[in-house]
Amino acid sequence: MVTSLYRLLGRGKPVTDADLSSVTGLAKKQIVKRVGKWPGVYRDEQGRVIGFWGLSVAEMPPHEITLDGHKLWAWCAWDTLFLPRRLGASLRLSF
């Protein structure tokens, strides 16, 4: 489920519990319960996930990442070392 959340965020937009439910096959209730226990999950006013353990769709300069034309942000330079593998992609970084 961790990799699924990273990949959904990699699309460059906030992730709903329903989005995560549809890609994992878990019930929305299970998603809410599991994700609610994780540290490092940030949600917007609508309850959508906008940041998760080093990756954000909300602007957080200076660690900008471009993935398939989508602008994303890493929380720190260290995060850029593991994010490409989690996202299953090559990233372009700007510092």
C-alpha positions in Angstrom: 0.0 0.0 0.0 3.0 2.3 0.6 4.2 2.0 -3.0 0.6 2.5 -4.3 0.3 5.8 -2.4 3.7 7.0 -3.7 2.7 6.1 -7.2 -0.7 7.9 -6.9 1.1 11.0 -5.6 3.5 10.7 -8.5 0.6 11.7 -10.8 0.9 15.2 -9.4 -2.4 15.6 -7.6 -3.9 14.9 -4.2 -4.9 11.3 -3.5 -8.3 10.4 -2.0 -9.0 7.4 0.1 -11.2 6.1 -2.7 -8.3 6.4 -5.2 -6.1 4.3 -2.9 -8.9 1.8 -2.3 -9.4 1.3 -6.0 -5.7 0.5 -6.7 -5.1 -1.7 -3.7 -8.5 -3.5 -3.6 -8.9 -2.7 0.1 -12.1 -1.3 1.4 -12.2 2.5 1.9 -12.7 1.9 5.7 -9.5 -0.2 5.8 -7.6 2.5 4.0 -8.8 5.2 6.4 -7.8 3.0 9.4 -4.4 2.1 8.1 -3.3 5.4 6.7 -4.6 7.1 9.8 -2.0 5.2 11.8 1.0 6.2 9.6 3.3 9.0 10.6 4.3 11.4 7.8 0.9 11.6 6.1 -0.4 15.1 5.3 -3.9 15.9 4.1 -5.5 19.0 2.6 -8.8 20.6 3.7 -10.8 18.0 1.7 -9.0 15.1 3.5 -7.0 14.1 0.4 -3.3 13.0 0.9 -1.0 15.7 -0.3 2.2 14.5 1.3 3.7 11.3 2.4 7.1 10.4 3.8 9.3 12.6 1.7 7.0 13.3 -1.3 4.5 16.2 -1.7 2.2 17.4 -4.4 2.0 20.7 -2.5 4.8 23.1 -3.3 7.8 22.8 -0.9 10.9 24.4 -2.5 13.7 23.9 -3.1 13.6 20.1 -3.9 11.5 20.1 -7.0 11.0 16.8 -8.9 9.6 16.3 -12.4 7.9 13.0 -13.0 6.1 12.4 -16.3 5.6 16.2 -16.7 4.2 16.5 -13.1 5.8 18.8 -10.6 6.3 17.2 -7.2 8.5 18.1 -4.2 10.8 16.1 -2.0 11.0 17.1 1.6 14.8 17.0 1.6 17.6 16.1 -0.7 17.9 12.7 1.1 14.4 11.8 -0.1 15.4 12.1 -3.7 17.7 9.1 -3.2 14.8 6.6 -2.6 11.9 8.2 -4.4 12.8 7.1 -7.9 12.8 3.4 -6.8 9.5 3.8 -4.9 7.9 5.5 -7.9 9.3 3.1 -10.4 10.7 5.9 -12.5 13.5 8.1 -13.4 13.2 11.6 -12.0 14.5 15.0 -12.9 15.6 17.0 -9.9 16.0 20.7 -9.5 17.7 22.2 -6.4 
